Amino acid sequence: MSTLERARSRLKAHPLALDAAIAAGALVCMVVGSFVDPHGEADAIWGIRSPDPLSLVLMTVGAAALVLRRSAPKTVLAITGTVALVECVTGDPRAPVAMAAVVALYTVASTTDRPTTWRVGLLTMTVLTGAAMLAGPLPWYAQENLAIFAWTGIGATAGDAVRSRRTVVRAMRERAERAERTREEEARRRVAEERLRIARDLHDVVAHHIALVNVQAGVAAHVMDKRPDQAKEALAHVREASRSALNELRATVGLLRQSGDPEAPTEPAPGLSQLDELAGTFRSAGLPVQVARADQGTALPAAVDLAAYRIIQEALTNVQKHAGPEARAEVSVVRVGPNIEVTVLDDGSGDDATVEVGGGHGLLGMRERVTALRGTLTTGPRYGGGFRVHAILPVRTRTAATGETA
């Protein structure tokens, strides 16, 4: 930090000391100026005149008032304007007491708004100049009278310019701070959304595969003694479901790796292209599933494709867990205008269905996925028994639309 910057910092830290220094400097300038005669034959002549006692008193009062110019700018302007007005009318030879009024007018202009500056500036300029021209001891056209008009105008203009610059700098600083806060909030929001998305994926993967493992393990335990072949088949399904769960968990957790970590799995995220395989895993677990598709081969954005798959997976998992041993499920995927509609129906009558209706993590995860894509989700019991899950997802997401526009 340079010497000038350090001095500026100290002065800003002690504004009263700075104002006292300004007041002392103004007093010195006024006193020195009162000894100079500007009407010499060749140039200004020093020592021809000297101020009278009244002028000295007025200069001292005006300079002393400047010490409080920051805390009470309008009051200080009134005091300095009054002593300048008295000096304009009575001073002979004239002392430059109006200098204190100019400094006070600058302070008012730099700390208030422009309309106030116009009103106060014009009033000060008119009163002091008019008094000097009409009631002063000098001719109305004397340069001292015109100097009062010029200096008061300069003080008001300079103060307004400083105020405008401070406003611009303050606005720029506020915009920069607001932009920084916005970036931080956006970063936190993105982190929260990513954490929520990963949590949903983990829940869907674990709930689906553990439900299948539970069912197949129960079948194997039931038929182990009497039908070992069927028990082996059930255990094979358990092994396959476990392997699939591990693979999907590895892919999901791989998203959390840092840049220097080992390479994460590169398998594509599941989507509707794997719907038949998904239905097959439930059929092998004993849940009859019918799949009907009328989506006309629509290529879906990755987020919509994954959400549709996860909604079907979670809905079928709920059927497997809660709908009862005799339940059957129907899955339909239909393209309707700009949307893709996914429906999962079952005809079960399990007593545990109300658990999910009350807001289990499965339905909550579905709703969060659909809401994130600006879609709609309706769930509830069917008339005559069973449960219905119906999701409407827009084919064009905000991200995809932005990418095409760019």
Residue pairs with C-beta under 8 A, 6 or more apart in sequence:
1 9
11 17
11 18
12 18
15 70
16 67
16 70
19 66
19 67
19 68
19 69
19 70
20 67
22 66
22 69
22 103
23 63
23 64
23 65
23 66
23 67
24 63
26 62
26 63
26 66
26 99
26 100
26 103
27 59
27 60
27 63
29 96
29 99
30 59
30 62
30 63
30 95
30 96
30 97
30 99
30 100
31 51
31 56
31 59
31 95
33 95
33 96
33 99
34 49
34 50
34 51
34 55
34 59
34 93
34 94
34 95
34 96
35 46
35 47
35 49
35 50
35 51
36 44
36 45
36 46
36 49
37 44
37 45
37 46
37 48
37 49
37 93
38 44
38 143
38 144
40 48
49 93
50 93
51 59
51 93
51 95
52 91
52 92
52 93
54 86
54 87
54 90
54 91
55 87
55 91
55 94
55 95
55 97
56 95
58 83
58 84
58 86
58 87
58 91
58 95
58 97
59 83
59 95
59 97
59 100
61 79
61 83
62 79
62 80
62 83
62 84
62 97
62 99
62 100
62 101
63 100
65 76
65 79
65 80
65 100
65 104
66 76
66 80
66 100
66 103
66 104
68 75
68 76
69 76
69 103
69 104
69 107
70 107
70 111
73 104
73 107
73 108
73 111
73 112
74 108
74 120
76 104
76 107
77 101
77 104
77 105
77 107
77 108
77 120
77 124
79 104
80 100
80 101
80 103
80 104
81 101
81 104
81 124
81 127
81 128
83 97
83 100
83 101
84 97
84 98
84 100
84 101
84 128
84 148
85 127
85 128
85 131
87 94
87 95
87 97
87 98
88 94
88 98
88 128
88 131
88 132
88 135
88 136
88 148
89 131
89 132
89 135
89 136
90 137
91 97
91 136
91 137
92 137
92 138
94 136
94 137
94 138
94 144
98 128
98 148
98 151
98 152
99 151
101 124
101 128
101 152
101 155
102 151
102 152
102 154
102 155
103 155
105 120
105 121
105 124
105 152
105 155
105 156
105 159
106 155
106 156
106 158
106 159
106 162
107 159
108 116
108 117
108 120
108 159
109 117
109 120
109 121
109 155
109 156
109 157
109 158
109 159
109 160
109 162
109 163
110 158
110 159
110 160
110 162
110 163
110 166
111 159
111 163
112 120
112 163
113 163
114 160
114 163
117 156
117 159
117 160
117 163
120 156
121 152
121 153
121 155
121 156
124 152
124 156
125 148
125 149
125 152
125 153
125 156
128 148
128 152
129 145
129 148
129 149
129 152
132 138
132 144
132 145
132 148
133 140
133 145
134 140
136 142
136 145
138 144
138 145
193 372
194 255
196 368
197 372
198 252
198 255
198 256
200 310
200 365
200 368
200 369
201 248
201 252
201 310
202 249
202 252
203 361
203 362
203 365
204 310
204 313
204 314
204 317
204 365
205 245
205 248
205 249
205 252
206 245
206 249
207 314
207 317
207 361
207 362
208 245
208 313
208 314
208 316
208 317
209 241
209 242
209 244
209 245
209 248
210 245
211 317
211 320
211 321
212 237
212 238
212 241
212 281
212 282
212 285
212 320
213 238
213 241
213 242
213 245
215 285
215 286
215 320
216 234
216 235
216 237
216 238
216 241
216 284
216 285
217 234
217 235
217 238
219 230
219 231
219 234
219 286
220 231
220 234
220 235
220 238
223 230
223 231
223 234
224 231
237 281
237 284
237 285
240 281
241 281
244 281
247 265
247 267
248 270
250 265
251 264
251 265
251 267
251 269
254 264
254 265
255 264
257 264
269 302
269 305
269 306
270 278
270 306
270 309
270 310
271 300
271 302
271 305
271 306
271 308
271 309
272 293
272 295
272 300
272 305
272 308
272 309
272 333
273 305
274 309
275 291
275 293
275 309
275 312
275 331
275 333
276 291
278 309
278 312
278 313
278 316
279 289
279 291
279 316
279 331
282 289
282 316
282 320
282 329
283 289
285 320
286 325
287 316
287 319
287 320
287 327
287 328
287 329
288 328
288 329
289 316
289 328
289 329
289 330
289 331
290 328
290 329
290 330
290 331
291 331
291 332
291 333
292 330
292 331
292 332
292 333
293 332
293 333
293 334
294 332
294 333
294 334
294 335
295 333
295 334
295 335
295 340
296 335
298 335
298 340
298 395
300 308
300 340
300 395
301 395
301 396
301 397
301 399
301 400
303 372
303 373
303 397
303 399
304 340
304 373
304 393
304 394
304 395
304 397
307 369
307 370
307 372
307 373
307 375
307 391
307 393
308 333
308 340
308 342
308 391
308 393
310 365
310 366
310 369
311 342
311 344
311 366
311 369
311 370
311 377
311 389
311 391
312 331
312 342
312 344
314 362
314 363
314 365
314 366
315 329
315 344
315 366
315 389
316 329
316 331
316 344
317 362
318 353
318 356
318 360
318 362
318 363
318 387
319 327
319 329
319 344
319 346
319 348
319 387
321 352
322 348
322 350
322 352
322 353
322 355
322 356
322 387
323 329
323 346
323 347
323 348
323 349
323 350
323 353
323 386
323 387
324 348
324 349
324 350
326 348
327 346
327 347
327 348
327 349
327 350
327 386
328 346
328 347
328 348
329 344
329 345
329 346
330 343
330 344
330 345
330 346
331 342
331 343
331 344
332 341
332 342
332 343
333 340
333 341
333 342
334 340
334 341
334 343
335 341
335 395
336 392
338 394
338 395
338 396
339 375
339 392
339 393
339 394
339 395
340 392
340 393
340 394
340 395
341 390
341 391
341 392
341 393
342 389
342 390
342 391
342 393
343 388
343 389
343 390
343 391
344 388
344 389
345 382
345 386
345 387
345 388
345 389
346 386
346 387
347 382
347 385
347 386
348 385
348 386
348 387
349 385
349 386
353 381
353 387
356 362
356 363
356 387
357 363
357 379
357 380
357 381
357 387
363 379
366 377
366 379
366 389
366 391
367 377
370 376
370 377
370 391
370 392
370 393
371 377
373 393
373 394
373 397
374 394
374 397
374 398
375 391
375 392
375 393
375 394
376 391
376 392
377 389
377 390
377 391
377 392
378 388
378 389
378 390
379 387
379 388
379 389
379 390
380 387
380 388
381 387
381 388
382 388
